[in-house]
């Protein structure tokens, strides 16, 4: 089931700040990987209620966070399905031994 309203820019900003605090990314690096100027990050991403899907997928890969899942309630079949799609897009072969992947695969077979 879809959530009623998602402020995706706020969520992206929150995840970005967590990654920045841990030293995993800077605004400059984030902007460079997105192919935009640093000054455009706040108005085009962090301050937006909605974002183009292709851009959201790119941001998900850069910040290593499945932002598409934010649009759904905790409905197991949908969440598991979307998580599997996300894992596949992040090169599942490289993640085969990850315990989280094994848990999601187990859930999907239930």
C-alpha positions in Angstrom: 0.0 0.0 0.0 1.3 3.4 -0.9 2.0 6.0 1.8 -0.1 9.1 1.5 2.6 11.7 1.3 6.4 11.4 1.2 8.8 14.3 1.4 11.5 12.5 -0.5 13.8 15.6 -0.5 13.8 15.7 3.3 14.5 11.9 3.5 17.4 12.2 1.0 18.8 15.1 2.9 18.6 13.1 6.2 20.3 10.1 4.7 22.9 12.3 3.0 23.7 14.1 6.3 24.1 10.7 8.0 26.6 9.6 5.3 28.4 12.9 5.4 28.7 12.7 9.2 30.3 9.3 8.9 32.7 10.7 6.3 31.3 8.6 3.4 30.4 11.5 1.1 30.7 15.3 0.7 28.4 17.7 -1.0 31.0 18.2 -3.7 31.3 14.5 -4.4 27.5 14.0 -4.3 27.1 16.8 -6.8 29.9 15.5 -9.1 28.4 12.0 -9.1 25.0 13.4 -10.0 26.6 15.6 -12.7 25.4 18.9 -11.3 26.8 22.0 -9.5 27.1 21.9 -5.7 24.8 25.0 -5.5 22.0 23.0 -7.2 21.8 20.2 -4.6 19.5 22.0 -2.1 17.0 23.5 -4.6 16.9 20.5 -7.0 17.0 17.6 -4.5 16.9 18.4 -0.8 14.0 20.9 -1.0 11.8 18.9 -3.4 8.7 16.9 -2.4 9.0 14.7 -5.4 11.9 13.7 -7.7 12.2 12.0 -11.1 12.4 8.2 -10.7 15.7 7.9 -12.7 17.3 10.6 -10.5 16.0 8.9 -7.4 17.6 5.6 -8.5 20.9 7.3 -9.1 20.7 9.0 -5.7 19.9 5.6 -4.2 23.0 4.1 -5.7 25.2 7.0 -4.6 24.0 7.0 -1.0 23.5 3.3 -0.8 19.9 3.6 0.3 16.6 2.2 -1.2 14.6 5.4 -1.4 11.9 3.8 -3.5 10.8 1.8 -0.5 9.9 5.1 1.3 6.8 5.2 -0.8 5.3 2.0 0.6 3.8 1.0 3.9 5.2 -2.0 5.7 3.4 -4.4 3.4 5.7 -7.4 3.3 5.1 -8.7 -0.3 5.7 -5.3 -1.9 8.6 -4.4 0.3 10.3 -7.7 -0.3 9.7 -7.5 -4.1 11.1 -3.9 -4.2 14.0 -4.9 -2.0 14.9 -7.7 -4.4 14.7 -5.4 -7.4 17.0 -2.9 -5.5 19.5 -5.7 -4.7 19.5 -6.9 -8.3 20.2 -3.4 -9.5 23.2 -3.2 -7.0 24.9 -6.3 -8.5 23.4 -9.2 -6.5 26.4 -11.4 -7.6 28.7 -9.2 -5.5 26.3 -9.3 -2.5 25.5 -13.0 -2.5 27.1 -13.6 0.9 25.6 -10.5 2.6 23.4 -11.7 5.5 20.8 -9.1 4.7 20.4 -10.4 1.2 20.0 -14.0 2.5 17.2 -12.7 4.9 15.4 -11.0 2.1 15.7 -14.1 -0.1 14.3 -16.2 2.7 11.3 -13.8 3.2 10.6 -13.8 -0.5 10.2 -17.6 -0.5 7.6 -17.5 2.3 
